[in-house]
Amino acid sequence: MRFFITLLLVTLAFPAYAQNTQKIERQFQTWLKNDLWPEAKRLGVSSRTFNSAFKGVTLNWKLPDLVPPGTKAKPSRPQAQAEFRSPGRYFNENNIAPVVRSGRQLFNKHKALLTRIEKQYGVPGRIILAIWGRESAFGRAKIPHDAVRVVATKAFMSTRKDLFRKETLAALQILQKGYATRGSMKSSWAGAMGQPQFLPSSYLEYAVDYDGDGKRNIWGSVPDTLASIANYLSQYGWQRGRDWGYEAAIPANVSCALEGPDQMRPIRDWAKAGVTRISGKAFPNAELGKNGGVLMPAGRAGPAFIATPNFYVIKKYNNSDLYALFVGNVADRIQYTDKPFVAGFQSVSGLKRGNVMAIQNGLIKKGYDVGGADGLAGFKTRRSIGDWQQKNGLKPTCFPDRGLAGRF
């Protein structure tokens, strides 16, 4: 009986739902014509390109973070219900080892190509391959979405309409310039295109035609894909001849609150303070006079590193310490010894992201810059915790824990 009642309610409600979506679809078409088209025209997009791009295009109602006209954005799920987990899960060998194995095979297969790319852009092939593997499983991942439909839907009705309006206009410029065809522009649900996962604006700025066929084909061309990744990193300041960083032992006399790219100093200064490479090898002589900084993604509860500025260039690809560490570790294991980080990550239990947000808000009230109260422990949060702990007579850990959560 309950089934039939539910079915009846859905049946009665559906016509109204369908009518409302049809109304919004009409609003979308009006928006394309009266709002988006004039700006696209000013950017040099022809009516032929515009009309061809949107022929038969409807809204993609399956995308996340949509805010249809006449509705309000849904409040985010309370962060108190989301678990705050150890960074170690990011480096699970079941996830990382297959990337390394494939990366090693492709490193040998494309060695000549990668050597040419490194000579031109200064970015090592192992770094390029690690990003390629992380972003699209070396081109094997399915990238099924229609990029124009995705970015246009999000430009019309999402929580980040301004961002995706820019990306929609960039997608139209790609088509206008003939860099890609309408049918070839496949993306993720977030609008990131092709094997390097470039948003349309990044494609315009960083994608290159490396195989010389006149197309910047990041969907099907390995040379174009690899060179585009290298160009991206190069344009963001990759320092030729330098590594991304070194796993290190940070002694207790070197405060974990010294973490961050804004507190870099010559690597010889860290060495003089007692910082050593965990491998037992000395820091390269060529690096001693150049800047590096402490990086402790789990505070004292995990591996530590001396990171070079190139580490923060990798973060330009994805603004996450763990992403950049994943890339660095995979890259090293592709070309050098296939070993995970020596130091392990300790587990984190009993904390919710809401607890971390409470710590962050408490530190903000005390004048600390934690990089925003988002429930994630970025380097600004970690070092703020360490500084506060030290000033309050506690052993600096530079990482959220249950005891600390009770103090804010």
C-alpha positions as CSV (number, residue, x, y, z in Angstrom):
1,M,0.0,0.0,0.0
2,R,2.8,2.4,0.9
3,F,4.4,1.8,-2.5
4,F,1.2,2.8,-4.3
5,I,0.8,5.9,-2.2
6,T,4.4,6.9,-3.0
7,L,3.9,6.3,-6.7
8,L,0.8,8.4,-6.7
9,L,2.5,11.3,-5.0
10,V,5.4,11.2,-7.5
11,T,3.0,11.0,-10.4
12,L,1.0,14.0,-9.2
13,A,4.2,16.0,-8.5
14,F,6.0,15.2,-11.8
15,P,4.0,17.5,-14.2
16,A,4.8,20.5,-12.0
17,Y,8.5,19.5,-11.9
18,A,8.6,19.0,-15.6
19,Q,6.9,22.3,-16.2
20,N,9.3,24.1,-14.0
21,T,12.4,22.5,-15.7
22,Q,11.0,23.5,-19.1
23,K,10.6,27.0,-17.9
24,I,14.2,27.1,-16.7
25,E,15.4,25.6,-20.0
26,R,13.6,28.5,-21.8
27,Q,15.3,31.0,-19.5
28,F,18.7,29.3,-20.3
29,Q,18.1,29.8,-24.0
30,T,17.1,33.5,-23.4
31,W,20.3,33.9,-21.3
32,L,22.4,32.5,-24.1
33,K,20.9,34.9,-26.6
34,N,20.6,38.1,-24.6
35,D,23.3,37.8,-22.0
36,L,26.2,35.6,-23.1
37,W,26.1,36.2,-26.8
38,P,26.8,40.0,-26.7
39,E,29.9,39.4,-24.6
40,A,31.1,36.5,-26.8
41,K,30.7,38.8,-29.8
42,R,32.9,41.4,-28.2
43,L,35.6,38.8,-27.7
44,G,35.6,38.0,-31.4
45,V,33.3,34.9,-31.5
46,S,31.2,34.8,-34.6
47,S,27.5,34.1,-34.7
48,R,28.2,30.9,-36.7
49,T,30.6,29.6,-34.0
50,F,28.2,30.6,-31.2
51,N,25.1,29.1,-32.7
52,S,27.0,25.9,-33.7
53,A,28.4,25.6,-30.1
54,F,24.9,25.7,-28.5
55,K,22.8,23.9,-31.2
56,G,20.7,21.4,-29.3
57,V,22.4,22.2,-25.9
58,T,20.3,21.8,-22.9
59,L,21.1,22.2,-19.2
60,N,22.9,19.3,-17.5
61,W,20.7,18.7,-14.4
62,K,23.0,15.9,-13.1
63,L,25.9,18.2,-12.2
64,P,26.6,19.1,-8.6
65,D,26.3,22.6,-7.0
66,L,23.4,23.8,-9.2
67,V,21.2,26.7,-8.1
68,P,18.3,26.9,-10.6
69,P,16.7,30.4,-10.9
70,G,14.2,31.0,-8.1
71,T,15.9,28.7,-5.7
72,K,18.6,29.2,-3.0
73,A,21.9,27.4,-2.7
74,K,21.5,24.4,-0.4
75,P,23.4,24.9,2.8
76,S,26.5,22.7,2.9
77,R,26.4,19.6,5.0
78,P,27.5,20.3,8.6
79,Q,31.2,19.9,8.7
80,A,30.9,18.4,12.2
81,Q,29.6,15.2,10.5
82,A,32.6,14.9,8.1
83,E,35.6,12.9,9.4
84,F,39.0,14.6,9.6
85,R,41.3,11.9,8.3
86,S,45.0,11.3,8.3
87,P,46.9,12.5,5.2
88,G,48.3,9.0,5.0
89,R,45.3,7.7,3.2
90,Y,46.4,9.8,0.2
91,F,49.5,7.6,-0.1
92,N,47.9,4.2,0.1
93,E,50.2,1.9,-1.8
94,N,47.2,0.3,-3.5
95,N,46.6,3.7,-5.2
96,I,50.1,4.9,-5.8
97,A,52.0,1.7,-6.8
98,P,50.0,1.2,-10.1
99,V,50.7,4.8,-11.1
100,V,54.4,4.3,-10.5
101,R,54.4,1.0,-12.5
102,S,52.7,2.6,-15.5
103,G,54.8,5.7,-15.2
104,R,58.0,3.7,-15.4
105,Q,56.9,2.0,-18.5
106,L,55.9,5.2,-20.1
107,F,59.1,6.9,-19.0
108,N,61.0,4.4,-21.1
109,K,58.6,4.5,-24.0
110,H,58.6,8.3,-24.3
111,K,62.2,9.0,-23.1
112,A,63.2,10.8,-26.2
113,L,60.1,12.9,-26.2
114,L,60.4,13.8,-22.5
115,T,64.1,14.7,-23.0
116,R,63.2,17.2,-25.7
117,I,60.4,18.7,-23.6
118,E,62.6,19.0,-20.6
119,K,65.3,20.7,-22.7
120,Q,62.7,23.3,-23.9
121,Y,60.7,23.9,-20.8
122,G,63.0,22.8,-18.0
123,V,60.5,20.5,-16.3
124,P,61.7,16.9,-15.7
125,G,59.9,14.1,-17.5
126,R,59.2,12.3,-14.3
127,I,57.2,15.3,-12.9
128,I,55.2,15.6,-16.1
129,L,54.4,11.9,-16.1
130,A,53.3,11.9,-12.4
131,I,50.8,14.7,-13.2
132,W,49.6,13.0,-16.3
133,G,49.0,9.8,-14.3
134,R,47.3,11.6,-11.4
135,E,45.0,13.7,-13.7
136,S,43.8,11.1,-16.2
137,A,45.6,7.8,-15.6
138,F,48.0,8.5,-18.5
139,G,45.1,9.2,-20.8
140,R,43.2,6.0,-20.0
141,A,40.5,7.6,-17.7
142,K,37.1,8.2,-19.3
143,I,36.4,11.9,-19.9
144,P,32.7,11.6,-20.9
145,H,31.2,15.1,-20.5
146,D,30.4,17.7,-23.1
147,A,32.6,20.6,-22.0
148,V,30.5,23.3,-23.5
149,R,27.3,22.0,-21.9
150,V,29.1,21.6,-18.5
151,V,30.6,25.1,-18.3
152,A,27.5,26.8,-19.8
153,T,25.2,25.0,-17.3
154,K,27.4,26.1,-14.4
155,A,27.7,29.6,-15.8
156,F,23.9,29.9,-15.8
157,M,23.0,28.2,-12.5
158,S,25.7,27.2,-10.1
159,T,27.3,28.4,-6.9
160,R,30.3,29.8,-9.0
161,K,28.6,31.4,-11.9
162,D,31.2,34.1,-12.5
163,L,34.0,31.5,-12.8
164,F,32.2,29.3,-15.2
165,R,31.0,32.3,-17.3
166,K,34.7,33.0,-17.9
167,E,35.2,29.4,-18.8
168,T,32.3,29.3,-21.2
169,L,33.6,32.3,-23.0
170,A,37.0,30.7,-23.2
171,A,35.5,27.5,-24.6
172,L,33.8,29.6,-27.3
173,Q,37.2,31.2,-28.1
174,I,38.8,27.7,-28.5
175,L,36.1,26.9,-31.1
176,Q,36.4,30.2,-32.8
177,K,40.2,29.8,-33.2
178,G,39.8,26.3,-34.5
179,Y,42.0,24.7,-31.8
180,A,39.4,22.0,-31.2
181,T,36.1,20.8,-32.7
182,R,32.8,20.9,-30.9
183,G,32.6,17.2,-30.6
184,S,36.1,16.6,-29.4
185,M,35.9,19.0,-26.4
186,K,35.3,16.4,-23.6
187,S,35.7,17.3,-20.0
188,S,35.1,16.1,-16.4
189,W,31.9,17.1,-14.6
190,A,33.8,20.2,-13.4
191,G,34.7,21.3,-16.9
192,A,38.4,20.2,-16.8
193,M,39.3,19.1,-20.3
194,G,41.4,16.4,-21.8
195,Q,44.3,14.4,-20.4
196,P,46.0,17.3,-18.5
197,Q,42.5,18.3,-17.2
198,F,42.8,22.0,-18.2
199,L,39.8,24.3,-17.8
200,P,39.1,26.2,-21.0
201,S,40.9,29.3,-19.9
202,S,44.0,27.3,-19.0
203,Y,43.8,25.6,-22.3
204,L,44.0,29.0,-24.1
205,E,47.0,30.1,-22.0
206,Y,49.0,26.9,-21.6
207,A,48.1,24.2,-24.2
208,V,50.6,23.8,-27.0
209,D,50.8,22.1,-30.3
210,Y,54.0,19.9,-29.9
211,D,53.4,17.4,-32.6
212,G,53.2,20.1,-35.2
213,D,49.8,19.1,-36.7
214,G,48.3,22.6,-36.1
215,K,46.1,21.5,-33.2
216,R,46.5,21.8,-29.5
217,N,45.1,18.3,-29.0
218,I,45.1,17.5,-25.3
219,W,42.5,14.8,-25.8
220,G,44.4,12.5,-28.2
221,S,48.0,13.6,-28.7
222,V,50.6,12.5,-26.2
223,P,53.2,15.1,-27.3
224,D,50.7,17.9,-27.0
225,T,49.5,16.6,-23.6
226,L,53.0,16.3,-22.1
227,A,54.3,19.5,-23.5
228,S,51.2,21.4,-22.3
229,I,51.7,20.1,-18.7
230,A,55.4,21.2,-18.9
231,N,54.4,24.6,-20.3
232,Y,51.9,25.1,-17.5
233,L,54.5,24.5,-14.9
234,S,57.2,26.5,-16.7
235,Q,54.9,29.5,-17.0
236,Y,54.2,29.3,-13.2
237,G,57.9,29.6,-12.5
238,W,59.4,26.1,-12.5
239,Q,63.1,26.5,-11.6
240,R,65.2,24.6,-14.1
241,G,67.6,22.1,-12.7
242,R,66.0,21.9,-9.2
243,D,64.1,19.1,-7.6
244,W,60.7,19.5,-5.8
245,G,62.1,18.6,-2.3
246,Y,63.7,16.1,0.0
247,E,62.3,13.9,2.7
248,A,64.0,15.1,5.9
249,A,64.4,14.6,9.6
250,I,63.5,17.8,11.4
251,P,65.0,17.9,14.9
252,A,63.0,19.2,17.9
253,N,65.1,22.4,18.0
254,V,63.7,23.4,14.6
255,S,60.1,24.5,15.2
256,C,57.4,23.0,13.1
257,A,55.9,26.5,13.1
258,L,58.6,27.5,10.7
259,E,56.7,25.8,7.9
260,G,55.6,27.6,4.7
261,P,57.0,29.1,1.5
262,D,57.2,32.5,3.1
263,Q,59.7,31.3,5.6
264,M,62.2,29.7,3.2
265,R,65.9,30.2,3.7
266,P,69.1,28.8,2.1
267,I,69.1,25.0,2.5
268,R,72.6,25.2,4.1
269,D,70.9,27.1,7.0
270,W,68.5,24.2,7.6
271,A,71.4,21.8,7.5
272,K,73.4,23.9,10.0
273,A,70.3,23.7,12.3
274,G,70.5,19.9,12.2
275,V,68.0,19.1,9.4
276,T,69.2,16.1,7.5
277,R,67.9,14.0,4.6
278,I,66.2,10.9,5.9
279,S,68.0,8.9,3.2
280,G,71.3,9.6,4.9
281,K,72.6,11.4,1.8
282,A,73.8,15.0,2.0
283,F,71.8,17.8,0.4
284,P,73.2,18.4,-3.1
285,N,76.0,21.0,-3.1
286,A,74.2,22.9,-5.9
287,E,71.1,23.2,-3.6
288,L,72.9,24.5,-0.4
289,G,72.8,28.2,-1.4
290,K,69.3,28.1,-2.7
291,N,66.1,28.5,-0.8
292,G,64.0,25.7,0.6
293,G,61.4,25.5,3.4
294,V,60.1,23.2,6.0
295,L,57.0,21.1,4.9
296,M,55.2,19.0,7.5
297,P,51.9,17.9,6.1
298,A,50.9,16.0,9.3
299,G,52.9,18.2,11.7
300,R,55.1,16.0,14.0
301,A,52.8,13.1,13.2
302,G,54.2,12.2,9.8
303,P,57.0,12.6,7.3
304,A,58.7,16.0,6.9
305,F,60.4,17.6,4.0
306,I,62.6,20.4,2.8
307,A,60.6,21.7,-0.1
308,T,62.0,23.9,-2.9
309,P,60.0,26.5,-4.7
310,N,59.1,23.9,-7.4
311,F,56.9,22.1,-4.8
312,Y,54.7,25.2,-4.7
313,V,54.7,25.4,-8.5
314,I,53.2,21.9,-8.5
315,K,50.6,23.2,-6.1
316,K,49.5,25.7,-8.9
317,Y,48.2,22.7,-10.7
318,N,46.1,21.7,-7.7
319,N,46.3,23.7,-4.6
320,S,46.9,20.9,-2.1
321,D,50.0,19.9,-0.2
322,L,49.0,16.3,-0.5
323,Y,48.5,16.5,-4.3
324,A,51.9,18.0,-4.7
325,L,53.5,15.4,-2.5
326,F,51.8,12.6,-4.4
327,V,53.2,14.0,-7.6
328,G,56.7,14.4,-6.1
329,N,56.7,10.9,-4.7
330,V,55.4,9.2,-7.9
331,A,57.9,11.2,-9.9
332,D,60.8,10.1,-7.8
333,R,59.7,6.5,-7.9
334,I,59.3,6.6,-11.6
335,Q,62.9,7.6,-12.2
336,Y,64.8,6.6,-9.1
337,T,64.3,4.0,-6.3
338,D,60.8,2.8,-6.1
339,K,60.1,3.4,-2.4
340,P,57.4,5.2,-0.5
341,F,58.2,7.9,2.0
342,V,60.3,6.5,4.8
343,A,58.4,8.0,7.7
344,G,54.8,7.0,8.1
345,F,51.7,8.9,8.9
346,Q,50.2,8.4,12.3
347,S,46.4,7.9,12.4
348,V,44.0,10.6,13.4
349,S,40.9,9.5,15.3
350,G,38.0,11.1,17.0
351,L,38.1,14.4,15.1
352,K,35.5,15.8,12.8
353,R,36.1,18.6,10.4
354,G,33.8,20.7,12.6
355,N,36.4,20.3,15.4
356,V,39.1,21.5,13.1
357,M,37.0,24.5,12.1
358,A,36.5,25.3,15.8
359,I,40.3,25.3,16.3
360,Q,40.7,27.5,13.3
361,N,38.1,30.0,14.4
362,G,39.7,30.1,17.9
363,L,43.1,30.8,16.3
364,I,41.6,33.5,14.1
365,K,40.1,35.2,17.2
366,K,43.7,35.2,18.6
367,G,45.0,37.0,15.6
368,Y,46.4,34.0,13.6
369,D,46.2,33.7,9.8
370,V,45.0,30.1,9.3
371,G,44.2,30.5,5.7
372,G,40.4,30.3,6.3
373,A,38.2,28.1,8.6
374,D,37.5,25.2,6.3
375,G,38.1,22.2,8.5
376,L,41.3,21.4,6.6
377,A,44.7,21.6,8.1
378,G,46.8,23.6,5.5
379,F,50.2,24.8,6.3
380,K,48.9,28.1,7.7
381,T,46.7,26.2,10.1
382,R,49.5,23.8,11.0
383,R,52.1,26.4,11.9
384,S,49.5,28.6,13.7
385,I,48.7,25.6,15.9
386,G,52.4,25.1,16.6
387,D,53.0,28.7,17.4
388,W,50.1,28.8,19.8
389,Q,51.1,25.5,21.5
390,Q,54.7,26.8,22.0
391,K,53.5,30.1,23.5
392,N,51.2,28.2,25.9
393,G,53.8,25.8,27.2
394,L,52.7,22.9,25.2
395,K,54.8,20.6,23.0
396,P,54.4,21.8,19.5
397,T,52.8,19.2,17.2
398,C,51.5,21.5,14.5
399,F,48.5,19.4,13.8
400,P,44.9,19.2,15.1
401,D,44.2,16.6,17.8
402,R,41.4,15.8,20.3
403,G,43.1,17.5,23.2
404,L,43.6,20.7,21.2
405,A,40.0,20.7,20.0
406,G,38.9,21.0,23.6
407,R,40.8,24.2,24.1
408,F,38.9,26.3,21.6
